[in-house]
Amino acid sequence: MQGSEGIAINWTMGTGRANIKLHPLYIKYNNQQMVSINLLELKTDLGAIIYTEETQYVAAYLANLLRVVTLIQ
């Protein structure tokens, strides 16, 4: 997706997010400051997800979170 500002690289929930706000991993990381997130734990949580239609949104959320946390830590 490209807008007038260039190519969008930031993650958005999009449609069909299938109750991501109720997912335990979303809740876990949604309540933490980015500087306090343990990168190894985040990678482990992301790696443990079985990628399905139902989990793709939380996987995308965690992948983007990993990118952002890596930039600031």
Buried (B, 14 or more C-beta within 10 A) or exposed (E): EEEEEEEEEEBEEEEEBEEBEEBEBBEBBEEEEEEEBEEEEBEEBBEEBEEEEEBBBBBBBBEBBBEEBEEEE
